[in-house]
Each structure stands twice: as structure tokens, then as C-alpha cells.
Amino acid sequence: MHIPFEKNRQLQRRAQAVMPLGVNSNFRFWGDDITPYVSKAKGAYLWDADGNRFIDYRLAFGPIILGHADDEVDAIVKREIDNGLLCAMTSELEIAVMEKIVAMCPGVEMARLACSGTEATMHALRVARAYTGREKVIKFEGMYHGFQDYTLWSTYAPVEAYGSYRNPIPVPSGSGIPRALNELIITLPFNNFEILEKTLRSLGHQVAAIIAEPCMGNCGAILPAPGFLELIRQKCTEYGIVFILDEVKTGFRIANGGAQEYYNLDPDMATYAKAIGNGYPLAAFGGKRVIMENIGRGVSQGGTYNNNKPGVAGAYATLTLLQERPILKTITERGQRLMDGIQQLFSEAGIPVVMNGYPAMFSFAIGAEKITDQRSWDNSEKEYYLRLIEAAIERGVMPDHDPREPWFLCYAHTDEIIAETLNVMREVIRTVKR
Ligand SMILES: Cc1ncc(COP(=O)(O)O)c(C=O)c1O
């Protein structure tokens, strides 16, 4: 990094003595001597330990939808936590949050809270298994549903390990994931209609759930091919499978009602976290009443912190603002300008690029022509992307350096900030050699 970085390096050395890699999540480690440490964040900006200021397009990997340390949300949280942080008892505020979730998310008739996206998908899978009396789960290569063992397969492994395209092999994402779970997971390439139908013809009646992100939010924001999510819906109905839409990244971000509203889709269950609380920790899973009401009637679910007051109050405040103001519409307009601007810059430079995702969370794959799944995405110019992003970071614009991770936008990204970002991108595309 050609920016002041000494304090970051010192913190990393201190941190590495007490934390593996010096971080509390593998995704936050960028490498020795180049991993930044944060000192504060406000609005669309964050400052690292050396005082370098960045326009933040990582936004904690999606939760920040209004802006860091939003004054209105924080005021409500501060007011509410004066009345106690945690009780093993349900509060009126909590009920109001659940009412908002049910009102905003089209297919959700009942929901339960959790603390993280990982928990939400874990709970949803158990409920789906209980409801169907089956155990196998289908997930798509390159999709990520949190750190629970059931779906941490064929997510980050080198795609060469995934076996043939028509006959994929599930690959655990690292050691420690029980081999026995291999029996329960089926991994398929995203967007392939024929392979999904063929798999269901032979195994459909053993499958409890198909879990899918609406777009590949953890692999270049690859969009669903027209009709693919609808095919999942149709086949789930045909085979009695629970369709779980993982909206941890898209929920309360691409539309108030997430991808269900965006695509007019009707999954059986959906999972949420991230933007639900503008950074306060909360998650939810929900779905059709006939499925959800099994919880507590022979299906276990709970969690000490599921109704933690900061999370509940943060969600109450955030969802209220999303309901009352055209926040996501504004983010979409600004994000579209940024997407179009970046595409134009690459086109002027004669560099082929595929833009993917939604204006509120988008990615671009360089040197690619058509991308439908993780395998085709893997051929894009990832090393060049990394060098471009490093140059942007040195100039104060910080998307994640990992090309799988989308650029996230929030309401605090003003028109001026978008224009400044495009100026930086113009410069780095001109100066960084492909
Ligand atoms: C689609 C999806 N599902 C689940 C998760 C897990 O969420 P959490 O990190 O809150 O456990 C993530 C996290 O990035 C995600 O993107």
C-alpha cells in the first residue's frame, strides 16, 4: 500500500498474537502487512487506523444500508437500550419488528428472529427438513449461506475440484466439516435448467430444500437467468420441496421486499440479516404459515440473543425509515449511475467487462463475455481486478479487493460521492496496466 500504513501494521502484529490471522473473520484478512484496521466509520466513509479516509463500498459486506452510524437509527437504539438490553421475554417493540417483516416481505406470513445470517439459514434448513421429513438439500456452486456445516460446500474451493459440469462433486470449504454431511448435500451449477431438472427426476423425492441466493451475492453478483428462479419454484411445488430464498444480502436492499418483490417470486421460506438493522445485529427467517407453525410443535428453535435490544431497536428504526422514505429507490438511481459510469470507462478503454447484480449491490467481471455461474466467472481477470482495486483503495475508494464480493451502496453515497468515485475509477483504469 502506498499510503500511510504503519499503525495498521502495528495493530496487525498485536492482533496476530491473540487472534488467528489477526482478525475475527477470515474474510477480513487481506494478507500480512496489508490488512487495514478500522478506527471509525460515519456515513459513506470509513477511516483506518492510520487516519486514511475511504469511501466505503464494502459496508461491512452489506448491512449498512443508510450509512454508518446513522443518527436517526442510533437515537432510537440509545433510547431503547436504556430500558434493558436483554430479557428472556418478548417485548412490544419486538412484535412491531415482526409485523414490519411480515408486511414488507411478500411471501413471509410468519417469522422468527436470530442473530446472524448463518443462524437464519441453519434454522430454516431444520424447519424445512422437519416439514418434509427428508434430509437432502440442494445448493448452487459458489453460493454462500453462512458458516454452518450443512451448506458450506462448493463455495470457495477451486472450481477445478468441483468435478464435471454435468455431474458435480460437493467439496467442503475447508477441513472440519463432517464428511457424513456429504450424504445430505447436492451441489449444482447455477442457472442450468436441464441439470436441475435431471437431478430432481432422480432424487427429487429425497430433497427437503433447495436453498438459493436470488443472485450470486458471494460470487460476482451473477444474476439469475430469466426463468431460473421460477423453475426452482415450480419444481419445488412439483416434488414437495421447500424453496428457501436466502435474502441475507438482497433483503431490505434491492427492494423493501427484497428479491421476492423484485422478481415477484413466492418462495416457501426466506432468510434475512444484514440490511435489516443498518449494522445492529439481527437476522430473521420466515415463510409460509403452514411451514413456520411447526416451530415449537416438535421443531426446536431458539437463541439467547435472538431478541437483543440493540438489534431489535436497530431493525425497528431501519425498517421504519425504509417504509417511510424512498431510500432504496434513491440508492438504486445512484447505484445505476455508478454501474453505468464504470461500464462506460471500461468501454472507452477497450476492455471487455460484464456488469452483474443490482445497483445497490453490483460486481463487474473483467475480460469476460458471458457469465452464468461460478465456473464461467472463474475465467475472468481476477488478478487485474485486484490490482485495479488496490489502486482505487490507495486513492480513497474502497470496494472489497476480492472480486467475488459486490460493491455495496448506501443512502449516504451522495451524487457527489458517486462522481468522485468515477473520477478515481477513470484514473485507475487509465494508469493500471492490464
Ligand atoms: C447470502 C448469505 N447468506 C448467509 C450469510 C451469513 O450471514 P452472517 O455472516 O450474518 O452469518 C451471508 C453472509 O455474507 C450471505 O451473504
The ligand as an SDF file (V2000), in Angstrom:
LIG
                    3D

 16 16  0  0  0  0  0  0  0  0999 V2000
  -26.3640  -14.9970    1.2360 C   0  0  0  0  0  0  0  0  0  0  0  0
  -25.7670  -15.1110    2.6020 C   0  0  0  0  0  0  0  0  0  0  0  0
  -26.3030  -15.9580    3.4810 N   0  0  0  0  0  0  0  0  0  0  0  0
  -25.8280  -16.0750    4.7310 C   0  0  0  0  0  0  0  0  0  0  0  0
  -24.7470  -15.3210    5.1530 C   0  0  0  0  0  0  0  0  0  0  0  0
  -24.2230  -15.4550    6.5460 C   0  0  0  0  0  0  0  0  0  0  0  0
  -24.5430  -14.3190    7.2810 O   0  0  0  0  0  0  0  0  0  0  0  0
  -23.7390  -13.9870    8.6240 P   0  0  0  0  0  0  0  0  0  0  0  0
  -22.3760  -13.5390    8.2150 O   0  0  0  0  0  0  0  0  0  0  0  0
  -24.5550  -12.8990    9.2690 O   0  0  0  0  0  0  0  0  0  0  0  0
  -23.7110  -15.2220    9.4460 O   0  0  0  0  0  0  0  0  0  0  0  0
  -24.1550  -14.4190    4.2640 C   0  0  0  0  0  0  0  0  0  0  0  0
  -23.0120  -13.5890    4.6720 C   0  0  0  0  0  0  0  0  0  0  0  0
  -22.3700  -12.9450    3.8950 O   0  0  0  0  0  0  0  0  0  0  0  0
  -24.6820  -14.3140    2.9520 C   0  0  0  0  0  0  0  0  0  0  0  0
  -24.1490  -13.4720    2.0540 O   0  0  0  0  0  0  0  0  0  0  0  0
  1  2  1  0
  2  3  1  0
  2 15  2  0
  3  4  2  0
  4  5  1  0
  5  6  1  0
  5 12  2  0
  6  7  1  0
  7  8  1  0
  8  9  2  0
  8 10  1  0
  8 11  1  0
 12 13  1  0
 12 15  1  0
 13 14  2  0
 15 16  1  0
M  END
$$$$
